[in-house]
Amino acid sequence: MEYAGTILRGRDLEPVEGTVVVDEDGEIEAIEEGDVDGDDVLCPAFVNAHTHVGDSIAKEAGGGLSLEELVVPPDGLKHRLLREASRTEMVNAIRRSLRYMQRGGTAACLDFREGGVVGVRVLREAARGLEIDALAFGRESVEAMAEGDGFGASGANDDVFDRERTATREAGKPFAIHAGEADASDINPALDLDPDFLVHMVHPEPLHLDRLADRGVPVVLCPRSNLVTGVGFPPAEELHERTTVALGTDNVMLNSPSMFREMAFLAKLTDLPAREILRMATVNGAEIGDLEYGPLEAGRPARFVVLDGDSDNLAGTRDPVRAVVRRAGVDDVREVVLG
């Protein structure tokens, strides 16, 4: 198969006119530069690097509640609603969110999976037959981690996670943890666990920024969620200067799992270049998730988004990278290639 247009190629997302050639095994065989007909834009598939898709059963519930009232276990609203939902309700709701992400060009989500072993199995069932990679970072037990793809810790102030960290090392699976969401008090103990990545980091202090830089610990930002829950806005520029940064949409209860919306939000509230934000939403997320895809390069799995550059929304675009980050949406997606 061949896909022609403006290709956002490689880690630098360099716009080049040409054709992506995909072989029968779903791998990028070649990227051939040259003049082509048409205005399509070929962009690496998105990686939603932090989700809670179980919340799909309760979209827009809890308006006006604090972060603690919304999500802190065991009595936060989301946890009460999760306990009340049947397995069928959970599977159906999660599947619809996964389908929405896939239709919008998301190749993978890294999900912090409530419900222990059962929660991991619910996500597996919901993703069955879809092309999106729904990675389950099990919570609540080592057994959930063993059943899933890694461990997703709630926060270093909530519990001691030494046992879980040791178990992930032994299993060769990633360990991730929320840190610095409500305040800075849990950042140092989270870093002491030597995590594979941190989530949120809204309140890092200079010491924490230095530790991030020294250790090279990646960070996943969820700026829309942070503002909705009233905890603040992460220092995205400072974090970007020091480590690898990816993007996630966090709780489906609070935000649609749209990487287009997350990118546009971050772009319009910071001075980060559009190219860096697009890298956060694609290549960096793939690296954090230890996925084989990411940049559009020969030899990589073919996982990319074809945007209609002649849609009413994108026609006349002078800068395709800025257009993808600040302007494009699900309606502009012509095709999602998840070979």
Secondary structure, DSSP 8 states (H G I E B T S, - for coil): -EEEEEEEETTTTEEEEEEEEE-TTSBEEEEEES--SS--EEEE-EEEEEEEGGGGGGTT-STT--HHHHH-TTTSHHHHHHHHS-HHHHHHHHHHHHHHHHHTTEEEEEEEE-SHHHHHHHHHHHHTT-SSEEEEEE-SSHHHHHHSSEEEE--TTT---HHHHHHHHHHT--EEEEESSS-STTHHHHHHT--SEEEE--S--HHHHHHHHHHT--EEE-HHHHHHTTS----HHHHHHHS-EEE--EETTTS---HHHHHHHHHHHS---HHHHHHHHTHHHHHHTT-S--S--TTSB-EEEEE-TTSTTTTT-S-HHHHHHHT--GGGEEEEEE-
